[in-house]
């Protein structure tokens, strides 16, 4: 692993104040001085940047750095958490003693000297932050020119670049020490088209845990043309029908519906607390037999991929629903202790100042046996959902509402009119039970999604094949 040369954590190996095994052991000993069954320390350095280009000028440019330490002590199902941005010994020791107050047994916990563990390499550590700003501005300029050249009705183009490199050291009281460098970037283009007093917007973007080599496969021009095409197509969109209709979901980004309406309900903390509609249902059918859902942090360059989770556990591919039957949850250390299972490597935290939670990484509905074109042909009248916007989900019962930013009417097995104002209204488990056909064309989203939970945001990936759902309530303005 070759970390950034310009952005490097002071606590990293070889840095001016390394968080080595002995330092971590001392902090962990303080954290367990009053008892507790487990403690961990989490050092984090995050350098981030952004660049936005609009109407021929650089509208904004930013750089930021944040560094700190989080200390956690677990006592049964309870956790004591403290953090500091001051990496002096006095401040770090104070954080460890503060976290220790959750434990009241009075018995000092045993602490093994942490030993380094080798990690897999699922992403290239050559962060775009190291590259010249003019080089990245040129990418944005290329996107802007291409979108305008695509169609004269495109009147405004915005292009942006967001990037970061995150370096972490995690050490635990059971003798673990790991170091990881996690790059991330996202590129996006938005195009506004106008015709006859009507305005419509289209967008495209991508990225992931990769380098600027991403553009070797999907150039700025490729994204710009997709954004322009979406905007101009929507100029001819018509009002959406309303009522219960068959819906076909496009592969890739449509996985966000799965992520929100089903995935969160499979995170073990909601089930441990009994607030998920999947609580106590392991071994029961919860979806169509066609459906197998996995969470896979091992995908190379995936936006949600990780070499190690934020508790130091090994991330692993977890099968959550297999052939329609619920087979497990996503676990962190707390939930795995509660359920008597091993941690699945899904303990994730937004930063050193937040507590780890069970979180998704790359969540996918696996491929099925059907030809994607056959799926569309099977629909007499329905909706084809290509791109999703925002949505709301009730974790307790799985009820959801999602808006579509690009969708089409299906008539006699063919895509016809583009639609506007389409909302999908339903229930996650019911929707999965209504899956009638699954395509062979499973795709992973192109590195754009961020997941929020309990005020914390983390990067995630979603994915799915073409999906036919027998019926979903469509919120529109015309009678279906």
N, C-alpha and C positions, 0 to 999 in steps of 0.2 A: 504494500500500500504506500503510495507516494502522495502525501498531503500537499495542500496548497503551499506555495512558497511565500506569498504575500500575506495570507491570512492564516495564522497559526495560533493555537491556544497556548497560553503561558504555562498551563498545567500539563501539556502533552509531553510524552517522552522526549527528552532532549531540550525541553523548554526551560525558561529561567526559573520556574517554580514547579517542578514536576510533581504530579499527584501519584507518587510511587507507592509500592506495596506497604512500606513502613508508615508513611503518612496516613494512608487509608486505614491501616490497622489501628492506629492511635485514635482516629476519629470514630471508628466503629466501636472501639472499647468504651469511649465516652458515651456513645449513643446507647449502649447496652448496660451501662453502669447500674441502672435501677431494675434491670430485667428486660423481658421481651424475648420472643422466640426468633426474631430476625431483625437485621438492620442493613441498610444500604446507603451508600453515598453516591451522588450523581453530580459530576462536574460537567459543565456545559459552556462552550464558547460558540457564539453564533454571529457570523458576519453576513450582512444582507445588503442588497442593493436593488435599485429599480431605475428604469429609464422609460419615459413615455414620449412619443413623437406624434405631432398633430399639425396638419396644415403647413408642412414644410419647416417646422421648428421643433426643437426639443422642449416639450412643455414642462417636464420635470425630470430631475435626476437626484438620486438619494443614495446614501451609504449609512450603515449603522452597525454597531458592534455591541453585543451584550455578553457578559460572562458572569458565572456564579456557581454556587454549590447548593444542592438540595440534600437534606438528610432525612431519612425515614426510619422509624422503629415500628415493628409490628408486634402487637400483643393480642393473641387470639384473633378476633375479627376486627379489632380496632387498630388505627394507625396514628402515630404522632409524626407530624411533618414540620420541618423548618427549613428556611433557606437564607442565603446571604449573597450579596454581590461583592462583598469584601473578602478576598481570599487570604487575608492575614490569618495567622494561626489563632489569634484571640477570637476573631469573628467566627471562624469555622468551628472552633471548639464550643462557642456559645450556641451556635445552631445545633450542634450535636447534643448538647445538654438540654436544649429546649425540646427537641424531638423526643428525648428520653423520658420526658414527664408523662407520657402516655402509660408507661410501665410503672407499676407500684409494688412489685414483688420484693424489692430490696435485694434481689440476688443478681450479681453481675453475670451477664451472659458471656458464653465462651466465644472468642473471636479467633479464627484461624488467620494466619498470614496470607493475604490474598496472593494468588498465583495467576500469572497472565495466561489467557486462553487465546489461541489462534481463531480468527474469524474467517468465514467465507468472503468472497469479494463479488458482490452482486451489482456494483456500480463503479464507474471509472472515477477516480479521484483526481480530476483535473478541472477544478471548478471554473465556470465562466467568469467568476469574479476576478480571476487573474488576468483576463484578456482586456485589451485596450478598449476604452469606452467608445472610441471612434469606430472600431470594428463592429460593435454591437449597434451603434447608431446607423451604420450603413445597412444592417439587416432590416431595421425599421423603415429606412428610406425605400429600400427595395420593395417591401410589402406595400407601402403607400402608393408607389408608382404603379405597381401591378394591379392593385384594386381599381384605381382610376382608369387604367388602360383597358380593363376588362369590359366596362360598359359606361357610356357617357352619362347615364342616369346616376352613377355614383358621384355624390357631391361632397362627401366628407369621409375621411379615413383616419382612424386612430390605431396606432400600433404601440405595443408595450412589451417590456422585458422585465421580469422579476426573477431574482436569483439569490441564492444563499449557500453558505457552507457551514455545516454544524459539526463540531468536534466534541466528542463526549468521552469521559472515563467513568465507568461504573465499577464499584467494588462492593462486595457483600460479605456479611459476617460468616458465611459458610465457605469462604476461601476463594472467591472469584474476583478476578480483575480483568476488565476488557477495555479496549480503546478502539473507537471507530470514527471515521471521517465521512460525513454524509452530504454530498452535493445535491442541489435541487435547482431546477430553473423551469420557468414557464414563459412561453412566447404567445402573444395574442394579437389578433387583428379584428377590428370592428369597422364595418362599412355602412354608410347611410346612403340610401337611394331615394330619389324623389321623382315623381311623375304626376302631373295633373293635380298638384296640391296635396298629394299623398306621400307620406314618408314611411319607409320601412328600414329596419336595421338587420344586418346579418353579421355573424362572427365565426371565427375559427381560431384554434390555438392548439398548442401541444407542449410537450417537454417531458420532464421526469428526472430521475437520478442519472443524468448523463452529461455529456459535454456538448460543445457547439458542433460536434460531429453529427448531432441530431439532424442538422439541416442538410446533410448529405442525402438523406432519404426524403425529407419533407421540407422543401425550401420555403423561404418567406413568400415567394410568388405563389406556391401551391396553396398555402393558407389564405393568402389575399384573394385569390380567385374563388375559393370556396365561400369566403365571407361576402364577396360581391355578388356571387350567384344566388346565395340565400336571400340577400336583400332585394335583388331585382325580381326574383321569383315571387316574393311576398307582395310585391306591388300589384300582382294579379290575384291575390288570395281572396277567398270568399268566407262568409261567416260559417262557423262550424255547426254541424248538426248537434242536437241534444237528445239524450236518451241512452238506453243500453245498446251497445254495439260491439261487434268483434273488433279487436285492436291488434295490429301487428306492430311489434317493436323492432326497430332496426338494431343490428348488432353493435356492440361496443358501449357507447355512452348511455344507452337505455338501461344498462346495469345500475344506474343511479337509483332507479325505482326499486330494484332488488335491495340495494344498499340501505336505503332509507326505510322502506316499508317492511323489510324482513330482517336485514342484517343487524340493525340495532337491537332488535328483540332477541337476538342470539348471543349478545354479549352477556357474560355470566353474572355481572353485578346486578343487572336488572332481574335475572332469574333467581339469584341468591336472595334478593329482597322481595321476591314475589310480585314484582311490578310489570313483568313481561307476560304477554299472552302465551309464551312458550314455556313458562315455568312448570316444571313437573311433567313435561310431555315427551321426554326422551324415550324413544322406542315407539312413538305413536306416529301415524301418518299425518303430515301437515302440508302436503303439496301433491301435485300430480305425480304419478310414478315416473314421468319423464324427467323430473327435476332432480338434479344433484348440484348442491351448492357448496363451494369450497372457499376458504380464505387462504391465500397463498402469498406469503411475504418473500418467497424465494425467487420470484421472477426477475430476471436480469434487467436492470434499468427501469423497473416499474416505479411509478410515483409513490406507491405505498410500500415498496420493498425495503427491507432492513436486514443488515447482517446480524444484529443483536437488538433485542428490545430494550426499553429504558429501565428495566430491572435487571439486566444482565442475562436474561434467559435466551435460550436458542429458539429463534422463530422457526416454526414448522408449518407445513401445509396441513390445514385442518379441514376435514370433511364435516360439514354441519348438517346437511340434509342429503341423504343418499336414497335415490330412487323413490323420493317422496316421503321418506321416513326421517324424523328428527333423530340424529345420532350423537349430537354433542353441542357444546357451547365454546365460545372464545374466552380463554382464561388469562388472568394475571396471577400473581402469587397469592393474594388474598382469596380469590374465588377457588383456586385450585386446592388450597388447604381446606376450604369449606366443603368442597365436593370430593375430596380425597383423590384427586387426579394430579397429573403433572401439569405444570404451567405450559401453555401452548405458545408462549413467546409473544403474546398480544398485550403486554403491559406497556402502555405508551403514555407519554406526557408531553404537553405543549412546550414546556420549558422546565428548567431547574426549580422554578418557583411554584410549580403545580405538582399535584400528587398523581402517580400512575393510575390508569384506569384500563379495563379491558377494552381494546379498540380494534376495529378492523384494519387490515392492511390493503391487499388487493382481493376484492370479493367478487367471485364469478359464478354465474350459472353455466354449467358445462354444456358442451355441444350435444345435440340430439341427432336423430336419424333422417331428418327431412331436408329436401332441397329448398333453399330460400325462395326461389322463384315459385316453386310449387305452393309454398305457404301463402304467398300473395294471391296466387291464382285461385286458392280455395275460398277466398272471401268474396261473397256477392256484393255486400255493401258494408263498409267499415272505415276504420281510421288507420293510417300508417304513420307511426310516431318516429320521426328521425332524430330530433334534438329536444332535450329537456331543458327547462328553465328552473325556477324555484319550486319548492314544495313544502308541505307541512305533514308531519306524521305524529300520531299518538302511539307511543311505545306500548302503552298498557293494552291496547286492543288492536293495533296495527292499521287503524284507519288512516287514509292518506288522501291528499289533494296535490296533484302536480300540474304545472302549466307546461305546455309545449311551445317551443320557439320555432319549430319547423315541423309541419305535418301535412298530410295529403289525404284526400278522400280516396277510398278504394271503391271502384264500381266495376262489377263483372270481372273481378280478378285483375284489374289494372289500376295503377296510380293515375288519378285525373287531376282534379283541382287542388291547388295549394289552399290551406285553411289558416284562418286566424282565430285567436281567442279560444283555443282548445284547452280544456282542463280534463284531467283524468281523476275520477273520484272512486275510491274503492277501499278494500281491506287487504293487507298484505297476504295473510294465509289464504283467504278466499281467492285472491288473484292467482296465486301459485297453484291452487287446486283446479283452476279453470284453464291451465295451460294445455292446449290441444295438440300443438305441433312445435317442435324445436329444430332449428336449422343446424346444419353441419358447420356453420361459419362463425364460430365463437371468436370474438375480438376483445382485446383489452383496450380501455379508453386511452386516449393519447395525452396522458399526463396533465390533466387540468383540474381535478377535483380536490377539494379540501373539506374535511368532515368536522362538524362542530358537535361537542357533547359537554355538558356541564361547564360551559364557558371556555372550554379548551378546543383549539383547532389543530388538526394534524393532517398531513398530506395522505391521500388514499388513491387507490385505483379501483375501477369497477369494470365489469365486463360481462358479456352475454352473447349468445348467438341470436339470429332472427327468431322471434317468439310470436306465436299466435295465441292470444287469450280469447276464449270463447265469447266473453262479454265483460265489459267494464262500463260503468256509468260515465258518459261523456257530457261534460258541461259546455254547452254552446248556446247559440242564439236562434237556431232553427230546429224545428221538430224533425227528428230522425225519420 
